[in-house]
């Protein structure tokens, strides 16, 4: 039987509960120790890729930004059955995996909430994962045979710990994404996302649909979850996290990750029969499906009440061109959850892949190319403390100025705007 824990209990128990993985070192929490690197040794940190403005944007007077808070409430108008699914899903989201239950042999953390917690269970965090690969003559190799492209930073015993292989010349960090409102994102029809991709856009902005094979339905769908839009459904997103973040196999991803690709080590380390997250007799859902239910039924973060400054900033947001990619609202289509169907999803994203130039992370992750990233949804932005995929920006001003590729015209337009307009835009973003 798996145990469940509240956020407080989890915070208190996680260190001692890992006695079975003693001597496994953990990197300190916080921003990544190095930025993207291509072509050899990892360099020292560099300044933002885009030029800084001549006049930096100071914090607007009187701006109160909520970095904490207790969100994580269910979507409104759920049925009693769906409320029960939400409760059961949250218990699984908080659950601490054990070695006996399938944790490892290599993993990044022991529960979903260990990485998704800012503002409540399901939020973003300063937790980073490391990805690596090798670029040769412009072609990206994920170094799968050496354990790539994801480094699992922990193991059930020191002998199984992974390292970034010497062959890697691309090493990057990615920050945990928030999950509030994920069910609305899932309920947006593929056709809606595809239709916007075909709309002509100004300033050299294009954007393309991420087509993926969903392992749950085994059909080609439009991706929307993850920094590279690599998943189309929350069940697939959860199954991927169970395998790659916690080392728990499932019917969707039944094969364990071998430590740095070493099959002989895996044979010694893996003592639990795969798939570890299996359907119980007579059941239609396993643990990962319960976690997906929680994400699906998790309410988005509501915007703060409008003020004169936020309304002005919203106008600037549109005028400068941010809204071309960070589309304020997309309408959901059919959903088996009636509360999610035919609703306005105010996510501030087109869910498309864009060429981000130097802001791309250099990791080719199908369907995305090395410099392509999904337009990050902005709802709930005020709960975050670092920005961009690798947390390189400590302020929203720096985050905007780091944009590149298809966004460079908009970035340059923003950098030349009057200070008051830039301040108003930041105030607006901090109201989301």
Phi and psi in degrees as a GROMACS rama.xvg file:
@    title "Ramachandran Plot"
@    xaxis  label "Phi"
@    yaxis  label "Psi"
@TYPE xy
-88.5087  149.507  UNK-2
-98.6833  154.188  UNK-3
-115.216  160.283  UNK-4
-149.857  147.452  UNK-5
-75.6888  169.051  UNK-6
-57.6856  -41.4249  UNK-7
-66.1078  -46.4092  UNK-8
-62.916  -39.9827  UNK-9
-58.5265  -45.6339  UNK-10
-61.0019  -33.7025  UNK-11
-81.7352  -30.8058  UNK-12
-95.8906  -25.3497  UNK-13
-54.6222  -46.7323  UNK-14
-58.6476  -47.6663  UNK-15
-73.8605  -27.3422  UNK-16
-70.4222  -11.8132  UNK-17
-99.4074  24.267  UNK-18
-59.6544  -27.2392  UNK-19
-69.2905  -14.2221  UNK-20
-118.533  38.9929  UNK-21
-60.3132  151.291  UNK-22
74.289  9.19838  UNK-23
-91.5656  109.442  UNK-24
-72.7161  147.981  UNK-25
-120.841  137.722  UNK-26
-70.387  154.726  UNK-27
-64.8994  151.641  UNK-28
-70.5702  158.513  UNK-29
121.223  -168.177  UNK-30
-62.5885  157.199  UNK-31
-65.0535  147.921  UNK-32
-73.5224  -13.7831  UNK-33
-151.583  152.594  UNK-34
-86.6575  -169.689  UNK-35
-55.2969  141.317  UNK-36
-137.314  135.766  UNK-37
-136.22  126.695  UNK-38
99.4967  36.4472  UNK-39
131.819  -144.882  UNK-40
-63.4549  150.972  UNK-41
-69.5463  122.976  UNK-42
-81.2922  169.195  UNK-43
-68.1643  157.75  UNK-44
-55.1166  143.303  UNK-45
-115.802  160.865  UNK-46
-68.335  168.421  UNK-47
-53.507  150.716  UNK-48
-71.1408  -24.4631  UNK-49
-98.1087  151.658  UNK-50
-63.9935  140.795  UNK-51
-74.7532  153.578  UNK-52
-71.2872  157.155  UNK-53
-65.2916  -34.4436  UNK-54
-116.49  108.455  UNK-55
-65.3337  153.863  UNK-56
-88.4464  111.81  UNK-57
-76.8815  162.232  UNK-58
-59.2083  130.603  UNK-59
-59.1959  141.798  UNK-60
-58.7666  131.82  UNK-61
76.6479  8.1129  UNK-62
-74.8725  122.498  UNK-63
-107.071  114.8  UNK-64
-110.639  119.717  UNK-65
-80.6683  111.49  UNK-66
-96.7004  -10.118  UNK-67
-121.652  -140.507  UNK-68
105.298  165.466  UNK-69
-116.824  91.4931  UNK-70
-99.1539  -145.948  UNK-71
81.8368  30.8558  UNK-72
-90.9899  158.32  UNK-73
-75.7093  159.089  UNK-74
-58.4524  145.729  UNK-75
-75.0563  158.874  UNK-76
67.3811  31.07  UNK-77
-80.1883  154.259  UNK-78
-75.7549  168.082  UNK-79
-60.0943  -38.7599  UNK-80
-63.2664  -42.1438  UNK-81
-70.1392  -34.365  UNK-82
-63.2883  -39.1264  UNK-83
-66.0141  -38.1368  UNK-84
-63.2624  -39.8694  UNK-85
-62.3091  -45.2199  UNK-86
-64.6248  -44.6036  UNK-87
-65.4822  -38.012  UNK-88
-66.7229  -37.9383  UNK-89
-65.7787  -38.929  UNK-90
-58.9055  -40.9764  UNK-91
-70.5193  -36.6617  UNK-92
-62.0631  -33.2514  UNK-93
-88.1773  -13.1045  UNK-94
-61.7417  139.284  UNK-95
-94.5008  117.257  UNK-96
-71.3639  150.226  UNK-97
-122.285  161.915  UNK-98
-60.4709  -40.5555  UNK-99
-64.0006  -29.8229  UNK-100
-87.6933  -3.25996  UNK-101
121.086  -1.7614  UNK-102
-56.6465  132.937  UNK-103
85.2058  -161.836  UNK-104
-72.4802  -19.3583  UNK-105
-120.745  144.161  UNK-106
-163.793  170.518  UNK-107
-105.401  -34.9754  UNK-108
-158.944  179.722  UNK-109
-105.86  -1.74907  UNK-110
-159.654  165.753  UNK-111
-65.7754  -45.6076  UNK-112
-70.7227  -16.1429  UNK-113
-61.8839  -25.303  UNK-114
-110.322  -25.1425  UNK-115
-111.598  92.5665  UNK-116
-145.528  -12.2774  UNK-117
-66.5425  120.562  UNK-118
85.3272  -4.45314  UNK-119
137.149  169.087  UNK-120
-62.0396  115.834  UNK-121
118.885  -6.66969  UNK-122
-79.6381  179.271  UNK-123
-76.5073  -174.067  UNK-124
-168.031  175.978  UNK-125
-86.1984  15.7641  UNK-126
-78.2179  129.633  UNK-127
-115.694  150.379  UNK-128
-113.647  156.56  UNK-129
-109.13  129.364  UNK-130
-119.819  150.374  UNK-131
-147.721  167.581  UNK-132
-178.966  -170.019  UNK-133
-136.277  132.797  UNK-134
-106.572  124.559  UNK-135
-129.923  118.846  UNK-136
53.5918  39.9643  UNK-137
80.7754  1.32379  UNK-138
-104.678  128.777  UNK-139
-88.6513  130.737  UNK-140
-114.82  118.767  UNK-141
-74.5148  -0.301218  UNK-142
52.6342  46.3916  UNK-143
-58.1306  -38.4413  UNK-144
-66.9532  -13.1282  UNK-145
-112.082  17.4582  UNK-146
95.7433  2.12468  UNK-147
-80.4191  173.544  UNK-148
-91.818  2.4295  UNK-149
-108.753  130.134  UNK-150
-86.9692  122.548  UNK-151
-89.2479  119.818  UNK-152
-87.993  -3.95211  UNK-153
-131.086  164.798  UNK-154
-153.316  162.774  UNK-155
-76.9369  -11.2456  UNK-156
-155.971  149.578  UNK-157
-56.3142  -30.7998  UNK-158
-64.6314  -18.3784  UNK-159
-102.575  3.23347  UNK-160
-62.2935  139.619  UNK-161
-90.8576  157.252  UNK-162
-132.947  158.907  UNK-163
-70.0718  120.52  UNK-164
-66.5166  152.478  UNK-165
-64.1768  -23.4981  UNK-166
-69.8252  -18.4906  UNK-167
-72.8858  131.096  UNK-168
-119.797  8.12318  UNK-169
-127.752  119.148  UNK-170
-134.251  121.17  UNK-171
-136.405  160.28  UNK-172
-113.351  145.526  UNK-173
-128.123  141.549  UNK-174
-91.4469  153.663  UNK-175
-62.7317  133.719  UNK-176
-91.5852  151.859  UNK-177
-78.8571  156.1  UNK-178
-118.159  -1.57698  UNK-179
-57.9255  130.172  UNK-180
79.1467  11.8864  UNK-181
-62.0276  -30.7008  UNK-182
-64.7735  -34.2901  UNK-183
-67.4353  -40.0758  UNK-184
-62.461  -40.8586  UNK-185
-64.7892  -32.7048  UNK-186
-81.8866  -5.57376  UNK-187
-70.8844  126.244  UNK-188
-65.1115  144.032  UNK-189
-52.7838  -40.0882  UNK-190
-63.2575  -33.1762  UNK-191
-66.1346  -44.1513  UNK-192
-67.274  -42.8419  UNK-193
-64.3763  -37.7742  UNK-194
-63.2618  -40.146  UNK-195
-70.1464  -32.0006  UNK-196
-60.8209  -30.0583  UNK-197
-85.9701  -5.5649  UNK-198
-76.8325  127.064  UNK-199
-59.4504  139.198  UNK-200
-126.847  152.426  UNK-201
-81.8522  174.111  UNK-202
62.6102  24.4874  UNK-203
76.0547  11.6079  UNK-204
-81.8527  135.691  UNK-205
-121.877  -85.43  UNK-206
87.8897  135.716  UNK-207
-136.541  156.193  UNK-208
-73.2622  140.298  UNK-209
-95.8359  107.191  UNK-210
-94.3815  124.963  UNK-211
-131.883  156.245  UNK-212
-91.4688  113.411  UNK-213
-74.5093  119.522  UNK-214
-69.2506  -16.021  UNK-215
-77.9987  -48.7605  UNK-216
-97.914  -11.9572  UNK-217
57.3048  37.3256  UNK-218
-124.748  159.197  UNK-219
-81.4294  124.118  UNK-220
-129.444  172.153  UNK-221
-88.7079  119.142  UNK-222
-69.976  153.155  UNK-223
-155.742  -14.3724  UNK-224
-106.195  141.871  UNK-225
95.9168  160.204  UNK-226
-60.4122  -23.8887  UNK-227
-113.893  17.514  UNK-228
52.944  41.6645  UNK-229
-82.6977  -6.64151  UNK-230
-134.553  146.255  UNK-231
-101.831  -22.2386  UNK-232
-129.022  156.252  UNK-233
-72.9354  -28.732  UNK-234
-66.0166  -40.3097  UNK-235
-67.7782  -40.9415  UNK-236
-60.2564  -43.9222  UNK-237
-66.5345  -44.24  UNK-238
-60.7658  -39.5938  UNK-239
-62.2902  -44.0908  UNK-240
-66.4346  -40.075  UNK-241
-59.5011  -43.0564  UNK-242
-73.2514  -54.2525  UNK-243
-85.0167  -24.7514  UNK-244
-98.817  -28.9466  UNK-245
-121.272  -6.82056  UNK-246
73.4971  25.6135  UNK-247
-104.702  116.901  UNK-248
-80.0411  161.275  UNK-249
-148.593  178.316  UNK-250
-67.4812  -19.6689  UNK-251
-86.5088  -35.5075  UNK-252
-133.107  85.0809  UNK-253
-85.5167  -3.82798  UNK-254
-109.437  131.366  UNK-255
-68.671  154.14  UNK-256
-80.5526  130.104  UNK-257
-87.3424  138.545  UNK-258
-57.1473  115.069  UNK-259
49.4844  32.2994  UNK-260
77.6736  6.90611  UNK-261
-83.6162  102.129  UNK-262
-65.4505  -33.8341  UNK-263
-64.9556  -39.8939  UNK-264
-65.2744  -40.2092  UNK-265
-61.0384  -40.2395  UNK-266
-61.1754  -33.1862  UNK-267
-79.7158  -28.6271  UNK-268
-91.4987  -32.2799  UNK-269
-91.1398  104.223  UNK-270
-107.963  6.50386  UNK-271
-113.04  132.937  UNK-272
-62.741  132.559  UNK-273
-91.3715  149.671  UNK-274
-74.6417  140.041  UNK-275
-78.3052  -33.643  UNK-276
-97.4695  81.5316  UNK-277
-103.537  156.924  UNK-278
-71.0978  129.771  UNK-279
-72.1851  152.581  UNK-280
-53.5765  128.201  UNK-281
82.1872  -4.26472  UNK-282
-96.4673  150.942  UNK-283
-104.186  -7.98399  UNK-284
-131.162  136.825  UNK-285
-100.831  -175.372  UNK-286
-59.0477  -40.6645  UNK-287
-64.5757  -33.381  UNK-288
-68.448  -34.1279  UNK-289
-65.0962  -44.1482  UNK-290
-61.7012  -38.6148  UNK-291
-64.1471  -37.0829  UNK-292
-59.1246  -42.7416  UNK-293
-61.8722  -46.7841  UNK-294
-63.4213  -39.9349  UNK-295
-64.6592  -35.2047  UNK-296
-100.842  10.1517  UNK-297
-83.6503  124.986  UNK-298
-69.6167  148.164  UNK-299
-70.9927  165.024  UNK-300
-79.4961  123.17  UNK-301
-72.3052  147.052  UNK-302
-66.2769  152.851  UNK-303
-71.8488  156.79  UNK-304
-56.5103  140.236  UNK-305
-66.4032  147.603  UNK-306
-128.77  173.466  UNK-307
-59.5451  -40.2298  UNK-308
-68.3215  -42.3107  UNK-309
-68.3559  -35.1862  UNK-310
-67.6619  -39.0604  UNK-311
-64.8282  -42.4866  UNK-312
-64.0328  -34.0203  UNK-313
-66.2737  -36.5536  UNK-314
-65.6732  -43.4423  UNK-315
-62.6773  -41.1255  UNK-316
-52.7382  -42.7161  UNK-317
-76.6633  -43.2478  UNK-318
-63.6025  -39.1434  UNK-319
-74.8162  -20.7191  UNK-320
110.362  2.96631  UNK-321
-60.2784  -35.8186  UNK-322
-71.5374  -9.08374  UNK-323
-66.2429  -41.522  UNK-324
-96.8975  -44.114  UNK-325
-86.1476  67.7025  UNK-326
-60.5433  124.141  UNK-327
-57.1276  -36.7204  UNK-328
-151.061  138.119  UNK-329
-124.622  144.138  UNK-330
-90.4151  136.314  UNK-331
-76.6261  162.377  UNK-332
-111.581  -138.537  UNK-333
-67.6917  144.084  UNK-334
-149.462  141.032  UNK-335
-63.7449  -16.7783  UNK-336
-95.1406  106.04  UNK-337
-57.2394  -32.5758  UNK-338
-66.7494  -16.9957  UNK-339
-99.2141  -11.4806  UNK-340
-83.4066  139.243  UNK-341
53.6547  48.1798  UNK-342
-119.95  157.845  UNK-343
-82.2637  117.962  UNK-344
-97.9185  104.018  UNK-345
-88.7251  63.2459  UNK-346
-91.6521  -13.8282  UNK-347
58.8515  54.6896  UNK-348
-160.614  149  UNK-349
-94.5458  -5.57005  UNK-350
61.1727  21.461  UNK-351
-98.7936  161.478  UNK-352
-88.415  134.757  UNK-353
-128.167  145.336  UNK-354
-72.9138  113.561  UNK-355
-101.76  12.7687  UNK-356
57.9536  -129.033  UNK-357
-70.5114  -13.4391  UNK-358
-82.4898  -14.5299  UNK-359
-62.8622  153.724  UNK-360
-90.999  1.01286  UNK-361
80.4225  1.33937  UNK-362
-102.038  115.858  UNK-363
-81.5063  115.772  UNK-364
-132.334  98.6802  UNK-365
-47.5841  131.382  UNK-366
-91.8442  3.05446  UNK-367
-88.2025  142.727  UNK-368
-80.3603  172.912  UNK-369
-57.8595  -38.9966  UNK-370
-99.1112  7.0041  UNK-371
-93.7642  141.648  UNK-372
-138.054  149.084  UNK-373
-71.0164  142.919  UNK-374
-61.7412  116.01  UNK-375
-68.8826  126.473  UNK-376
-60.8724  143.41  UNK-377
-104.343  -7.92807  UNK-378
-64.7903  139.296  UNK-379
79.7306  11.2344  UNK-380
-58.8857  -31.3545  UNK-381
-66.397  -14.2231  UNK-382
-84.7931  -8.58228  UNK-383
-95.4863  154.645  UNK-384
-117.035  -15.9714  UNK-385
-129.782  156.973  UNK-386
-131.882  160.679  UNK-387
75.1825  167.943  UNK-388
-62.33  -29.5163  UNK-389
-109.623  9.89342  UNK-390
68.319  18.544  UNK-391
-68.3335  -22.7773  UNK-392
-101.545  124.637  UNK-393
-91.8681  -8.13311  UNK-394
-135.662  158.516  UNK-395
-66.9434  -33.1811  UNK-396
-59.2806  -48.331  UNK-397
-65.6154  -34.1149  UNK-398
-62.8225  -43.9218  UNK-399
-64.9567  -42.0799  UNK-400
-70.502  -16.3759  UNK-401
-84.9745  -8.34763  UNK-402
-63.0146  149.824  UNK-403
-152.727  -171.702  UNK-404
62.9348  -127.535  UNK-405
-61.563  -18.94  UNK-406
-96.5104  2.55262  UNK-407
-69.0785  -31.6415  UNK-408
-65.0947  -44.2148  UNK-409
-65.2184  -41.9504  UNK-410
-57.6506  -48.1176  UNK-411
-66.0129  -36.2439  UNK-412
-63.0225  -42.4521  UNK-413
-62.3  -43.2231  UNK-414
-64.2753  -22.1119  UNK-415
-96.5504  -0.840496  UNK-416
-73.3382  156.187  UNK-417
-57.9208  147.895  UNK-418
-55.5007  -40.2367  UNK-419
-62.1691  -37.4593  UNK-420
-69.4002  -40.0992  UNK-421
-65.387  -39.0125  UNK-422
-62.2346  -43.8656  UNK-423
-62.333  -38.9059  UNK-424
-63.0345  -42.4939  UNK-425
-64.4471  -39.9112  UNK-426
-60.6857  -43.2465  UNK-427
-61.1208  -47.2182  UNK-428
-60.3816  -35.0813  UNK-429
-77.9331  1.53271  UNK-430
-98.8114  -6.64052  UNK-431
